[in-house]
Amino acid sequence: MTRTNTLLIKTPEGVVFSQTLAGPIARFMAWLIDLALMLALLIGVSFAMVFLSIITPDFAAALRTILFFVITIGYAMTLEWIWRGQTIGKRAMGLRVVDAYGLKLQFSQVAIRNLLRIVDLLPGLYVVGGLATLFTRKAQRLGDLAANTVVIRIPKISQPNLAQFGADKYNSLRAYPHLCARLRQRVSPAEASAVLQAIVRRDEFDATARVLLFAELADHFKSKVEFPAEAVAEIADEQYVRNVADVLYRTETKRAAGILPASETRQDAKGTLVT
């Protein structure tokens, strides 16, 4: 089995997005951070149960057992679902859990990979899971294999060239600032990065693939937020996607200046996808 450090996701239009897979050391460090936080929570629970056991020892013992499983299993499961594949440890290490085929991460996948963590931990300190990441092609532990997930790195990205959005062009979507704000709330970093990459690489596609790609992207973002008909009438799909990218990446101030702070970038000049 050939190992790879990069996850390649190919769309039906032939567009390939790449993501760097996280190695076992970075994942182990993220787990240590999460472990320290879980231990702190468990210590807090233990102290609380000491006082509760004075009143009702049996109930305190039962509650202690329940809270132990809730914290040890529910901690990562809850955070990975709420934070789209991240825990505090993963955020600190710049990692994220994603679907192996680039699809939206489902709660069932988050649940499966965390429930199987018990197996990956055997016989201790992630020995089984660590070995699995070394010998599987996409650096997956057993939980990842069962859930069809991978863990990727979120690299530090340089400032993208925003001139490609057409800084001097009228953007009809901006006439509805409340809908623009709603669009920013509903679009994930991965989706925003896909838009920017499509614009950066548009000249690499043949005419048919380019039309199909931007039509699919336009339909996707129209389903996120419905703008009034007058805002999207007679706008080609590619221009609509450009308008969406302009809304996502630039406030009015940045739009006028043509700049974007490095802290808000999601993609480098080479078009590497970031999630």
Buried (B, 14 or more C-beta within 10 A) or exposed (E): EEEEEEBEBEBEBEBEBBBBBBBBEBBBBBBBBBBEBBEEBBEEBEEBBEEBBEEEEEEBEEBBEEBBEBBBBEBBBBBBBEBBBBBBBBBEBBBBBBBBEBEEBBEEBBBBBBBBBEBBBEEEEBEBBBBBBEEBEBBBBBBBBBBBBBBBBBEEBEBBEBEEBBBEEEBBBBEBEEBBEBBBEEBEBBBBBBBBBBBBBBEEBEEEBBBBBBBBBBEBBBEEBEBEEEBBEEBEBBBBBBBBBBBBBBEEEBBEEEEBEEEEBBBBEEBBBBB
